[in-house]
Amino acid sequence: MLEWLARNPGAHGVREIARALTMTKSTAHRLLGTLTRRGWVRKAPGDLKYTIGLKVLSIGSVILNRTTFLEAAVPISRELARATGEAIYLGVQEGNDVVIIHKVGGAQAIRFDENVGTRAYLHTSAIGKAILAARDDAEVERILSETGLPRRTPATITDRARLFDELSKIRARGIAESNEENYVGALGVAATIYNQAGDVVGAITVAGLKSRMNSSRLKLARLVRVAANRISAELGFGVPAHSPVVKQTVLPGIVRGPAARAMKTHA
């Protein structure tokens, strides 16, 4: 029905739509009612005709943003995997969940590996907490009112006041951690990624065994922040001049972008 409305501009009556799609008028009316309530179809004022709604534009923009996001993030996530030896995940918010959209396996073994398409709670995963911290408190409250704070492990944060305190700390340091909150024995360190408009498009995390990563958390946090800043810069987001990581915009031993071009020109 949406495809037909998109191919046929203008407003159309229920009978016309039903006939074109070879369905009963009652079925067409029911589907149009659902699509109208959800914003996918718009009912023309003053009559019973329908046209495609502007909400369809949001789908196209999400797909375009996600494609651009992956094009920018995948090469950098591979470099981060090589620099850390751990698994790297890219995730986005979909509804009230986090969805993994890309992963790079690390050199180190990991027993709680997640595949592309895996979903997680926003409040239990490092990616999810990084994304939540970039939202305002009102939006976080809205999400929590719908999802609550389900427990994944004994370490999961299930108290709202404690979660908001955690989000405040994440905003201050620019790094989110999942310390055995999603998987027992696992540590995830994540940073938020922004686009040109300053909107959150996702987050990147390095994840592995806590017993192996615990001693290098500060180094991992720095590397993840650098990677997130680089991806954000690729998407057009300007890193503030006072950022603590603005002086190091590449991973150690890797020269890319304007610096690499300048070196090549100079040579």
BAFI-3210 file (N, C-alpha, C; in Angstrom, 3 decimals, decimal comma, padded with zeros to 6 digits):
// residues 267
n [1|2|3|4|5|6|7|8|9|10|11|12|13|14|15|16|17|18|19|20|21|22|23|24|25|26|27|28|29|30|31|32|33|34|35|36|37|38|39|40|41|42|43|44|45|46|47|48|49|50|51|52|53|54|55|56|57|58|59|60|61|62|63|64|65|66|67|68|69|70|71|72|73|74|75|76|77|78|79|80|81|82|83|84|85|86|87|88|89|90|91|92|93|94|95|96|97|98|99|100|101|102|103|104|105|106|107|108|109|110|111|112|113|114|115|116|117|118|119|120|121|122|123|124|125|126|127|128|129|130|131|132|133|134|135|136|137|138|139|140|141|142|143|144|145|146|147|148|149|150|151|152|153|154|155|156|157|158|159|160|161|162|163|164|165|166|167|168|169|170|171|172|173|174|175|176|177|178|179|180|181|182|183|184|185|186|187|188|189|190|191|192|193|194|195|196|197|198|199|200|201|202|203|204|205|206|207|208|209|210|211|212|213|214|215|216|217|218|219|220|221|222|223|224|225|226|227|228|229|230|231|232|233|234|235|236|237|238|239|240|241|242|243|244|245|246|247|248|249|250|251|252|253|254|255|256|257|258|259|260|261|262|263|264|265|266|267]
n.u [000,828|001,904|003,937|002,413|001,044|003,253|004,106|002,035|001,297|-000,573|-003,949|-005,985|-008,974|-010,533|-011,867|-010,655|-007,985|-008,308|-009,267|-007,080|-005,170|-006,268|-007,898|-010,335|-012,666|-013,067|-010,790|-008,796|-009,567|-009,148|-006,353|-005,424|-006,300|-004,684|-002,094|-002,362|-002,695|-000,181|001,370|002,390|000,749|-001,206|-004,245|-006,280|-007,378|-010,798|-011,926|-012,247|-009,879|-006,559|-003,009|000,524|002,499|004,767|006,430|007,731|010,020|011,769|012,643|014,157|016,193|017,354|018,405|020,228|021,927|022,894|024,276|026,282|027,475|028,565|030,366|032,231|032,965|033,787|036,513|038,015|037,255|038,416|041,115|041,198|040,708|043,048|044,887|044,181|043,769|041,436|037,876|035,769|032,867|030,194|027,362|023,879|021,031|017,870|014,585|013,944|016,206|019,629|021,293|023,593|025,532|027,852|030,844|034,201|036,407|038,691|042,204|042,404|040,792|037,235|034,438|031,824|030,793|029,118|026,826|026,231|023,252|022,442|020,618|020,482|019,916|019,649|020,627|022,366|024,511|027,737|027,759|025,066|024,827|026,544|025,136|022,744|023,726|024,164|021,703|019,055|017,860|015,075|014,410|015,694|014,212|011,742|012,324|012,987|010,559|009,142|010,619|011,685|014,143|015,470|017,107|020,190|022,509|024,033|025,369|024,054|022,711|019,899|018,566|017,092|018,119|020,788|021,506|021,190|023,148|025,375|025,203|025,705|028,397|029,487|028,990|030,731|033,292|033,340|033,336|031,875|031,206|030,596|030,516|030,643|027,908|026,308|027,224|028,498|031,766|032,651|033,952|033,188|034,095|033,115|032,399|030,607|029,264|028,882|026,995|027,158|025,224|025,322|023,886|023,339|024,576|025,346|027,507|030,813|032,518|035,022|035,447|035,842|037,349|037,074|039,069|041,301|041,349|041,186|043,443|044,294|042,465|042,437|044,082|042,644|040,286|041,198|041,960|039,509|038,017|039,468|039,035|036,226|036,013|037,351|035,683|033,364|034,336|034,760|032,140|031,463|031,257|032,374|035,138|035,411|037,690|038,747|038,761|039,971|041,137|041,692|044,208|045,250|044,294|044,427|044,968|047,656|050,653|049,428|048,748|046,489|044,082|043,960|046,512|048,081|047,897|049,143|051,742|052,408|052,283|054,302|056,483]
n.v [-001,200|001,250|001,446|001,673|004,089|005,768|005,618|006,786|009,861|012,373|012,556|009,779|007,820|005,372|003,303|003,393|002,769|000,204|-001,198|-000,968|-002,458|-004,904|-005,761|-006,050|-003,385|-002,943|-004,074|-002,427|-000,005|-000,521|-000,975|001,505|003,104|002,231|002,869|005,620|006,441|005,858|007,584|007,081|007,378|010,053|011,621|013,418|016,698|017,255|015,384|011,930|010,961|009,729|010,157|009,624|009,732|012,019|010,657|008,573|009,638|009,593|006,974|006,661|008,537|007,432|005,042|006,050|007,497|005,400|003,869|005,663|005,967|003,382|003,217|005,121|004,196|001,480|000,990|002,310|000,964|-001,486|-000,825|-000,156|-002,632|-003,959|-002,428|-002,865|-005,596|-006,714|-007,511|-005,503|-003,552|-002,030|-000,121|000,809|002,754|001,337|001,783|001,121|-000,277|-001,477|-002,238|-004,376|-003,550|-003,992|-005,894|-006,531|-009,071|-009,736|-010,355|-011,721|-014,323|-014,636|-015,400|-014,660|-013,810|-011,581|-011,430|-009,675|-007,882|-008,671|-007,797|-005,554|-004,336|-000,817|000,141|-001,744|-002,379|-001,224|000,299|001,035|002,589|004,670|005,865|006,536|008,413|010,554|011,503|013,737|014,159|013,970|012,447|010,082|009,376|008,918|006,637|004,811|004,669|003,099|000,774|000,027|-001,216|-003,858|-006,743|-008,105|-009,326|-010,011|-007,612|-005,641|-002,377|-001,438|000,552|003,688|006,215|005,608|004,914|007,385|008,845|007,452|008,026|010,749|010,769|009,528|011,449|013,403|012,264|011,192|008,525|005,316|002,476|-001,017|-002,978|-006,033|-005,976|-006,722|-009,171|-011,704|-011,493|-009,966|-006,984|-003,868|-001,032|002,045|004,706|007,601|008,346|010,975|012,822|015,220|017,084|017,036|015,071|011,990|009,058|006,542|004,201|003,095|000,240|-001,429|-004,714|-007,390|-009,972|-009,197|-009,811|-009,768|-007,248|-005,364|-004,139|-002,399|-000,402|002,440|003,043|001,733|003,210|005,679|005,027|004,211|006,584|008,206|006,798|007,051|009,835|010,222|008,871|010,397|012,831|012,133|011,974|014,560|015,928|018,415|018,325|019,790|022,488|022,399|019,777|016,885|014,992|015,989|016,525|014,111|012,524|010,198|006,652|005,128|004,940|005,094|006,992|009,081|010,651|014,269|014,755|012,693|013,257|015,718|015,006|013,414|015,280|017,008|015,306]
n.w [000,000|000,820|-001,078|-003,418|-002,968|-002,914|-005,546|-006,843|-006,880|-005,039|-003,660|-002,732|-002,844|-000,633|-002,010|-004,555|-003,890|-002,799|-005,018|-006,774|-005,436|-005,287|-003,056|-000,406|000,316|003,032|004,183|003,082|004,212|006,949|007,027|006,089|008,152|010,278|009,262|009,027|011,699|012,618|011,213|008,680|006,533|005,291|005,964|003,870|004,626|005,368|003,589|002,485|001,489|000,855|001,250|000,789|003,771|005,460|007,123|005,907|004,925|007,049|007,229|004,899|005,436|007,711|006,688|004,808|006,533|008,079|006,210|005,412|007,884|008,369|006,234|007,006|009,525|009,525|008,445|010,433|012,740|012,250|012,416|015,093|016,253|015,560|016,978|019,630|019,955|020,717|020,422|018,365|018,276|016,497|017,130|017,001|018,037|018,056|018,216|021,522|022,042|021,663|018,668|017,185|014,437|013,123|013,402|014,423|014,709|017,358|018,089|020,428|022,301|022,813|024,701|024,716|022,323|020,090|017,408|014,277|014,296|016,781|019,681|022,476|025,833|026,394|028,826|029,791|028,133|026,962|024,613|024,532|026,883|026,253|024,187|025,501|027,328|025,697|025,210|026,330|029,730|029,823|027,586|028,240|030,498|029,257|027,726|029,757|031,060|029,366|029,071|031,536|033,873|033,216|034,590|033,614|034,500|037,731|038,140|036,762|036,405|038,096|039,317|039,064|039,936|040,342|037,732|036,379|037,669|036,767|034,009|034,075|034,819|032,590|030,616|031,505|031,254|028,713|028,057|028,160|030,185|030,364|032,901|033,452|033,261|031,181|030,319|032,376|033,530|031,436|029,892|028,576|026,689|025,599|023,196|022,072|018,808|016,488|013,987|011,238|011,924|014,616|015,801|017,542|016,155|016,744|018,445|019,361|020,514|022,456|023,389|025,720|027,760|031,158|032,992|031,416|030,235|032,233|033,421|031,496|031,063|030,982|028,792|026,777|026,864|025,961|023,314|022,233|022,450|020,690|018,277|018,040|017,826|015,419|013,600|013,910|012,947|010,286|009,535|009,516|011,894|014,090|016,191|019,338|020,092|022,644|023,306|025,035|023,448|021,011|020,010|019,284|016,723|015,372|015,463|017,333|015,462|013,021|010,237|008,751|006,520|006,359|007,465|006,430|003,704|003,651|004,355|002,180|000,097|000,894|000,704]
ca.u [000,000|002,816|004,615|001,459|000,837|004,474|004,180|000,868|001,166|-001,906|-004,833|-006,775|-010,027|-010,401|-012,311|-009,626|-006,816|-008,674|-009,339|-005,725|-004,398|-007,085|-008,311|-011,663|-012,692|-012,934|-009,373|-008,057|-009,914|-008,484|-004,913|-005,214|-006,468|-003,458|-000,983|-002,602|-002,400|001,271|002,047|002,914|-000,210|-001,881|-005,619|-006,487|-008,381|-012,122|-012,486|-011,814|-008,786|-005,303|-001,763|001,676|002,910|006,172|007,232|008,559|011,325|012,638|013,247|015,220|017,319|018,019|019,192|021,361|022,856|023,540|025,236|027,413|028,093|029,394|031,476|033,242|033,358|034,367|037,987|038,565|037,035|039,441|042,368|041,072|040,863|044,476|045,607|043,836|043,736|040,128|036,749|035,204|031,473|029,499|025,952|022,972|019,776|016,682|013,547|014,518|017,287|020,836|021,469|024,948|025,461|029,145|031,823|035,525|036,969|040,022|043,176|042,176|039,566|036,126|033,449|030,463|030,760|027,806|026,766|025,497|021,818|022,164|020,014|020,807|019,298|020,461|021,234|023,303|025,674|028,557|027,249|023,786|025,013|027,145|024,058|021,841|024,368|024,080|020,312|018,733|017,226|013,663|014,350|016,059|013,033|010,732|012,742|012,892|009,143|008,644|011,397|012,145|015,573|015,579|018,416|020,845|023,486|024,008|025,967|023,221|022,126|018,436|018,061|017,098|019,022|022,155|021,752|021,377|024,475|026,327|025,151|026,371|029,838|029,839|029,022|031,909|034,551|033,249|033,520|030,921|031,667|029,699|031,404|029,925|026,478|025,609|027,717|029,392|033,159|032,965|034,131|033,056|034,442|032,491|032,291|029,512|029,595|027,933|027,057|027,416|024,233|025,500|022,992|023,963|024,284|025,686|028,670|031,797|033,017|035,979|034,906|036,617|037,327|037,463|040,339|042,383|041,313|041,052|044,664|044,570|041,220|042,701|044,589|041,534|039,370|041,787|041,895|038,112|037,651|040,107|038,328|034,902|036,210|037,720|034,485|032,511|034,931|034,473|030,726|031,288|031,102|033,586|035,597|035,728|039,120|039,210|038,640|041,216|041,735|041,777|045,586|045,574|043,110|044,649|045,471|049,116|051,308|048,599|048,570|045,469|043,373|044,714|047,917|048,751|047,984|050,148|053,040|052,642|052,564|055,615|057,493]
ca.v [000,000|002,398|001,506|002,163|005,506|006,482|005,656|007,505|011,096|012,920|011,907|008,703|007,298|003,991|002,408|003,380|002,051|-001,201|-001,776|-001,048|-003,469|-006,124|-006,140|-005,543|-002,010|-002,955|-004,324|-001,206|001,021|-000,881|-000,738|002,944|003,655|001,931|003,640|007,030|006,647|005,756|008,665|006,680|007,868|011,277|011,768|014,787|017,406|017,501|014,310|010,584|010,560|009,504|010,341|009,122|010,646|012,430|009,781|007,691|010,275|009,220|005,680|006,899|009,234|006,485|004,124|006,790|007,783|004,160|003,495|006,567|005,637|002,192|003,528|005,856|003,524|000,135|000,991|002,747|-000,111|-002,513|-000,332|-000,245|-004,054|-004,282|-001,701|-003,376|-007,055|-007,134|-007,392|-004,163|-003,577|-000,790|-000,314|001,946|002,619|001,050|001,754|001,265|-001,257|-001,324|-003,301|-004,460|-003,510|-004,411|-006,338|-006,951|-009,984|-009,399|-011,449|-012,448|-015,124|-014,063|-016,479|-014,128|-013,073|-011,169|-011,316|-008,548|-008,068|-008,907|-006,662|-005,473|-003,210|000,392|000,416|-002,789|-002,455|-000,013|001,085|001,597|003,656|005,805|006,520|007,131|009,589|011,654|011,981|014,530|013,375|013,741|011,318|008,887|009,051|008,342|005,273|003,971|004,453|002,056|-000,474|-000,307|-001,535|-005,308|-007,239|-009,107|-010,017|-009,429|-006,277|-004,712|-001,248|-001,518|001,692|004,865|007,253|005,156|005,002|008,792|009,216|006,849|008,787|012,020|010,504|009,235|012,733|014,151|011,677|010,823|007,077|004,474|001,110|-002,071|-003,765|-007,273|-005,653|-007,392|-010,549|-011,946|-011,667|-009,140|-005,542|-003,115|000,382|002,617|006,155|007,982|008,865|012,004|013,220|016,634|017,907|016,887|014,022|010,706|008,036|005,232|004,186|002,053|-000,328|-002,520|-005,628|-008,608|-010,480|-008,201|-010,228|-009,443|-005,840|-004,483|-003,379|-001,437|000,329|003,832|003,036|001,369|004,348|006,694|004,551|004,227|007,993|008,660|006,166|007,671|011,189|010,124|008,526|011,584|013,818|011,660|012,256|016,006|016,527|019,108|018,106|021,087|022,759|022,090|018,342|016,303|014,055|016,599|016,510|012,807|012,163|008,910|005,641|005,092|004,278|005,185|008,363|009,088|011,898|015,456|014,647|011,813|013,962|016,764|014,351|012,968|016,487|017,503|014,402]
ca.w [000,000|000,853|-002,375|-004,411|-002,701|-003,294|-007,010|-007,368|-006,111|-004,883|-002,691|-003,328|-002,006|-000,184|-003,068|-005,597|-003,371|-002,676|-006,357|-007,339|-004,719|-005,291|-001,699|-000,094|000,794|004,490|004,485|002,748|005,207|008,201|006,887|005,996|009,495|011,046|008,717|009,346|013,124|012,823|010,506|007,368|005,550|005,744|005,493|003,383|005,434|004,818|002,776|002,860|000,606|001,565|000,520|001,545|004,826|005,466|007,974|005,079|004,749|008,163|006,911|003,933|006,063|008,608|005,867|004,268|007,624|008,509|005,176|005,552|009,161|008,206|005,333|007,767|010,765|009,380|008,399|011,720|013,709|011,977|012,993|016,552|016,598|015,465|018,025|020,961|019,989|021,222|019,496|018,227|017,833|016,193|017,422|016,878|018,761|017,254|019,231|022,860|022,155|020,871|017,686|016,634|012,980|012,558|014,397|013,968|015,692|017,842|018,139|021,671|022,337|023,553|024,765|024,686|021,070|019,601|015,963|013,721|014,505|018,199|020,386|023,904|026,528|026,399|030,128|030,211|027,241|026,901|023,490|024,937|027,868|025,548|023,455|026,493|027,925|024,741|025,205|027,508|030,791|029,507|026,655|029,005|031,312|028,375|027,389|030,949|031,384|028,477|029,165|032,871|033,971|033,404|035,042|032,775|035,349|039,074|038,143|036,000|037,134|038,058|040,078|038,192|040,443|040,084|036,297|036,013|038,175|035,824|032,760|034,335|034,782|031,194|029,917|031,942|030,788|027,299|027,922|028,879|030,442|030,841|033,757|033,734|033,360|030,085|030,401|033,512|033,114|030,270|030,040|027,341|026,799|024,400|023,022|021,184|017,481|016,073|012,588|010,973|012,619|016,051|016,289|017,844|015,146|017,284|019,331|019,091|021,772|022,500|024,393|025,941|029,118|032,147|033,592|030,493|029,863|033,387|033,698|030,416|030,810|030,630|027,420|025,899|026,825|025,083|021,936|021,801|022,264|019,454|017,158|017,936|017,317|014,004|012,840|013,942|012,042|008,932|009,289|009,467|013,219|014,497|017,558|019,963|020,231|023,994|023,556|025,517|022,494|019,697|019,528|018,731|015,958|014,725|016,367|017,332|014,344|011,819|009,777|007,716|006,312|005,972|007,860|005,477|002,432|003,796|004,333|000,809|-000,687|001,291|000,164]
c.u [000,866|003,526|003,682|001,220|002,056|004,582|003,051|000,619|-000,279|-002,718|-005,747|-007,799|-009,817|-010,773|-011,259|-008,411|-007,100|-008,694|-007,944|-004,912|-005,140|-007,362|-009,700|-011,570|-012,509|-011,484|-008,538|-008,313|-009,205|-006,981|-004,600|-005,360|-005,238|-002,293|-001,131|-002,261|-000,906|002,061|002,586|002,028|-000,904|-003,273|-005,852|-007,591|-009,705|-012,690|-011,930|-010,728|-007,459|-004,113|-000,614|002,105|004,391|007,049|008,131|009,935|012,295|013,338|014,403|016,431|018,079|018,915|020,417|022,396|023,611|024,584|026,481|028,193|029,036|030,590|032,598|033,818|034,095|035,894|038,614|038,371|038,037|040,787|042,350|041,231|042,330|045,262|045,373|043,916|042,399|039,046|036,178|033,785|030,991|028,020|025,162|021,745|018,661|015,534|014,170|015,618|018,528|020,903|022,906|024,845|026,792|030,045|033,124|036,108|038,376|040,939|042,975|040,847|038,509|034,987|032,011|030,270|029,325|027,869|026,047|023,999|021,447|021,632|020,406|020,047|020,226|021,216|022,247|024,575|026,448|028,084|025,962|023,937|025,653|026,077|023,097|022,421|024,309|022,660|020,071|017,943|015,770|013,509|014,717|014,880|011,949|011,056|012,552|011,442|008,550|009,346|011,677|013,645|015,732|017,001|018,949|021,817|023,366|024,551|025,131|022,670|020,611|017,772|018,185|018,084|020,470|022,485|021,996|022,718|025,563|026,358|025,835|027,886|030,311|029,945|030,274|033,199|034,524|033,417|032,467|031,513|030,498|030,582|030,646|028,407|025,649|025,972|028,646|030,796|033,576|033,102|034,003|033,354|034,004|032,519|031,258|030,033|028,483|028,067|027,242|026,473|024,374|024,569|023,774|023,585|024,603|026,861|029,570|032,334|034,105|035,536|035,753|036,484|037,817|038,820|041,532|042,480|041,421|042,269|044,956|043,345|041,460|043,193|043,462|040,545|039,885|041,660|040,465|037,638|038,214|039,355|036,961|035,002|036,549|036,502|033,548|033,026|034,677|033,031|030,418|031,135|032,419|033,931|035,975|037,224|039,641|039,144|039,972|041,867|041,939|043,187|045,975|044,331|043,301|045,138|046,986|049,669|050,548|048,422|047,608|044,956|044,287|046,196|048,693|048,918|049,045|051,557|053,418|053,015|053,954|056,721|057,671]
c.v [001,255|002,554|002,088|003,657|006,336|006,630|006,470|008,762|011,589|012,127|010,905|008,202|005,837|003,021|002,262|002,560|000,555|-001,881|-001,966|-002,172|-004,794|-006,633|-005,566|-004,118|-001,964|-003,189|-003,076|-000,120|000,760|-000,581|000,754|003,613|003,450|002,783|005,127|007,325|006,633|006,791|008,324|007,181|009,090|011,340|013,217|015,462|017,542|016,439|012,967|010,073|010,555|009,730|009,850|010,170|010,952|011,523|008,858|008,292|009,867|007,898|005,862|007,558|008,320|005,551|004,825|007,075|006,539|003,711|004,359|006,266|004,445|002,457|004,234|005,016|002,212|000,156|001,362|001,679|-001,240|-002,098|-000,447|-001,690|-004,455|-003,637|-002,292|-004,884|-007,600|-006,947|-005,975|-004,299|-002,161|-001,037|000,964|001,693|002,348|000,845|002,019|000,247|-000,769|-002,508|-003,244|-004,485|-003,868|-004,890|-006,706|-007,836|-009,567|-010,609|-012,314|-013,203|-014,431|-015,074|-015,985|-013,288|-012,767|-010,988|-010,046|-008,851|-008,351|-007,638|-006,715|-004,306|-001,999|000,546|-000,639|-002,827|-001,143|000,890|001,784|002,744|004,892|006,583|007,213|008,426|010,798|012,193|012,879|013,680|013,053|012,548|010,016|008,435|008,402|006,887|004,349|003,709|003,341|000,719|-000,917|-000,540|-003,034|-005,721|-008,299|-009,959|-009,427|-008,007|-005,238|-003,606|-001,303|-000,386|002,953|005,922|006,880|005,243|006,446|009,316|008,686|007,635|010,143|011,863|010,235|010,535|013,526|013,595|011,226|009,350|006,362|003,087|000,209|-003,056|-005,000|-007,058|-006,326|-008,875|-010,659|-012,198|-010,785|-007,671|-004,907|-001,654|001,053|004,136|006,444|008,567|009,815|012,300|014,731|017,565|017,844|015,856|012,742|009,705|006,636|005,337|003,031|001,553|-001,351|-003,415|-006,878|-009,064|-009,407|-008,553|-009,854|-007,934|-004,884|-003,586|-002,321|-000,589|001,769|003,941|002,731|002,520|005,429|006,286|004,587|005,652|008,532|008,107|006,811|009,085|011,185|009,816|009,720|012,654|013,434|011,960|013,750|016,687|017,153|018,829|019,445|021,254|022,378|020,597|017,771|015,367|014,684|016,562|015,167|012,293|010,886|007,921|005,579|004,333|004,376|006,648|008,337|010,509|013,048|015,367|013,799|012,525|015,048|016,175|013,961|014,158|017,007|016,645|014,644]
c.w [000,000|-000,487|-003,435|-004,229|-003,111|-004,810|-007,636|-006,537|-006,060|-003,878|-003,393|-002,330|-001,660|-001,299|-004,161|-005,154|-003,283|-004,035|-006,954|-006,710|-004,589|-003,875|-001,436|000,442|002,309|004,907|004,221|003,786|006,531|008,132|006,809|007,351|010,351|010,580|009,019|010,799|013,393|012,020|009,136|006,237|006,138|005,129|005,105|004,185|004,685|003,919|003,228|001,943|001,360|000,631|001,390|002,565|004,794|006,314|007,161|004,852|005,847|007,901|005,945|004,561|007,007|007,816|005,302|005,340|008,040|007,505|005,287|006,827|009,011|007,296|006,080|008,897|010,577|009,303|009,740|012,782|013,498|012,555|014,509|017,019|016,560|016,604|019,412|021,075|020,455|020,155|019,526|017,682|017,551|016,425|017,267|017,738|017,769|018,227|020,588|023,116|021,437|019,913|017,168|015,116|012,319|013,690|013,698|015,047|016,088|017,836|019,372|021,619|023,189|023,532|024,718|023,427|020,645|018,093|015,541|013,832|015,946|018,856|021,861|024,512|026,469|027,707|030,566|029,376|027,248|025,772|023,895|025,912|027,233|024,791|024,416|027,068|027,000|024,603|026,417|028,498|030,493|028,566|027,350|029,860|030,459|028,045|028,579|031,341|030,536|028,703|030,595|032,858|034,236|033,785|034,080|033,576|036,754|039,129|037,399|036,892|036,980|038,850|039,226|038,649|040,161|038,601|035,880|036,516|037,243|034,517|032,915|034,267|033,357|030,399|030,258|031,356|029,334|027,030|028,752|029,058|030,804|031,588|034,265|033,840|032,275|030,023|031,603|032,970|031,964|030,644|028,667|027,593|025,502|024,398|021,941|019,880|017,041|014,581|012,462|011,729|014,133|016,656|016,552|016,752|015,656|018,240|018,927|020,421|021,522|023,646|024,495|027,380|030,088|032,746|032,720|030,253|031,035|033,609|032,640|030,094|030,376|029,185|026,438|025,757|025,885|023,623|021,397|021,564|020,957|018,246|016,950|017,383|015,830|013,142|012,772|012,980|010,591|008,543|009,335|010,803|013,648|015,937|018,171|020,189|021,600|024,306|024,017|024,517|021,125|019,133|018,932|018,018|015,157|015,762|016,275|016,133|013,039|011,461|008,608|007,502|005,923|006,319|006,862|004,139|002,495|003,720|002,910|-000,084|-000,409|000,704|-001,335]
res [m|l|e|w|l|a|r|n|p|g|a|h|g|v|r|e|i|a|r|a|l|t|m|t|k|s|t|a|h|r|l|l|g|t|l|t|r|r|g|w|v|r|k|a|p|g|d|l|k|y|t|i|g|l|k|v|l|s|i|g|s|v|i|l|n|r|t|t|f|l|e|a|a|v|p|i|s|r|e|l|a|r|a|t|g|e|a|i|y|l|g|v|q|e|g|n|d|v|v|i|i|h|k|v|g|g|a|q|a|i|r|f|d|e|n|v|g|t|r|a|y|l|h|t|s|a|i|g|k|a|i|l|a|a|r|d|d|a|e|v|e|r|i|l|s|e|t|g|l|p|r|r|t|p|a|t|i|t|d|r|a|r|l|f|d|e|l|s|k|i|r|a|r|g|i|a|e|s|n|e|e|n|y|v|g|a|l|g|v|a|a|t|i|y|n|q|a|g|d|v|v|g|a|i|t|v|a|g|l|k|s|r|m|n|s|s|r|l|k|l|a|r|l|v|r|v|a|a|n|r|i|s|a|e|l|g|f|g|v|p|a|h|s|p|v|v|k|q|t|v|l|p|g|i|v|r|g|p|a|a|r|a|m|k|t|h|a]
***
